[in-house]
Amino acid sequence: MDLDASSSGGWRFAQCFGDKGDVEDITEGLSLSPPSISAVGLSARLPDPPADIISTVEFDSTGNYLATGDKGGRVVLFERNEMKKGCEYKFYTEFQSHEPEFDYLKSLEIEEKINKIKWCKRQNAAHFLLSSNDKTIKLWKVFEKSLRVVSESNHFDGQRPLPPPTLPQNLRLPRMAQQDNIIAAVPRKVYSNAHAYHIHSISVNSDQETYLSADDLRINLWNLNISDRSFNIVDIKPVNMEELTEVITASEFHPSHCNVFMYSSSKANIKLADMRDSALCDRHAKSFEEEEDPTNRSFFSEIISSISDVKFSHDGRYILARDYLSLKIWDVNMESKPLKTISIHDHLRGNLCDLYENDCIFDKFECTWSGDDSHVLTGSYGNYFRIYDVDTMNDVVLQADKSAFKAKKMGGPLPGNKIGAKNGARPSGLRESMALAMDTVDFNKKILHASWHPRESTIAIAATNNLFLYSAA
């Protein structure tokens, strides 16, 4: 998975699914069967345009399948197209995962928006995945189902009608014939009524028997086979809510140790907990927190230092954490300071007042590791995203934009790449590409969600209602 241009040829735009807008004559990556995902775009089926905005994206453990969830409560699955050279995907199936609900006790509307999707490792021919909105988690079984129809009976022989039989010996049993195969999705379990606050994280354990779900104040442990009860393993809710000083922002299980998990908070710390220590893991085993520089303290310090996402590396040795301005890599054996701190939005420090006014300062950017843990990825504004080499400190800045289609058709550089720049690398990263044009940056366009193929240099980027796929040769 080396991204050096001399060996890999750099990153290239591969596919895009979704609304193509004003880009004409684009055919690549659009050979999908349902009209809602084909050339007319994801928004064709829904009357409300915001409902098709992608809210989560996730590869499965093999990389052969890719799932997206949107604000309309739908889950769309893609499978790898083995007929095409390279890493390309085609439509597999879609289903309505969640519907809008209303909490009559609290007089609150519960959105159908899909917050998280997590795949369970495949045990048989069927696929199992967890999907969550603010209050309810569902375990879905996706499988191939054959449709059978009656081909012969006492009244029909195929399509040819028969006269009713007059003698008992002329009666015959109906015969069934296979008509077609379809992809079906059925909810096997519904896990509800366990969270008083909005669910923002779910994580499947390495034992493939349990998973955790987290909201702002609590983390619950579930057995996949038991939907009517869960165990509370973290509870930071104070007796008096006026004394509340922090909330949980993200949580994840260790990739190989089923007893270890971590959770981050709005106070810029990450806590590692061991379920063998006690039933309620309020006392953490390790805490990762960096002291703030007093010279940088401001009214916005607590907001911008809040961690929006945390991810274990695949070997479990390192932790990747994203806050509003930076990306940090921690060694689980060193709690005092991060191994590396990568500035992502440092050029926005002078615009924090404006970002606070338009609520952009509360945006929650995700981060992800590459399959071999040699690179990390996170997003930014203007539909820019950044791929960072952990060892060499080199970075690649790309833009998930509709002009990627034109660039590919015309043979031009990808958006975000300098013409002639080696592999699109930029010494100053987003600072150079965005700080010089702050007035033109569209803060409504942002890359919040992304996923990295577990075995190859392929990434899936969610940009509003478009899903972009990029590959490095």
Secondary structure, DSSP 8 states (H G I E B T S, - for coil): ----HHHH--EEEEEEEE--TT--S--TT---SSTTTSTT-GGGS-SSGGGG-EEEEEE-SSSSEEEEEETTSEEEEEEE-TTSSSS-EEEEEEEE----EEETTTTEEE-----EEEE----SSSEEEEEE-SS-EEEEEEEEEEEEEEEE-SSEETTEE-----SGGG----EEEEEEEEEEEEEEEEE-S--SS---EEEE-TTSSEEEEE-SSEEEEEETTEEEEEEEEEE---SSGGG----EEEEEE-SS-TTEEEEEETTSEEEEEETTT-SSTTS-SEEEE----GGG--TTHHHHHS--EEEE-TTSSEEEEE-SSEEEEEETT--SS-SEEEESSGGGGGGHHHHHHTTGGG----EEE-TTSSEEEEE-BTTEEEEEETTT--EEEEE--THHHHHHHHT---TT--TT-GGGB-TTHHHHHHHTTGGG--TT-B--EEEE-SSSSEEEEEETTEEEEEEE-
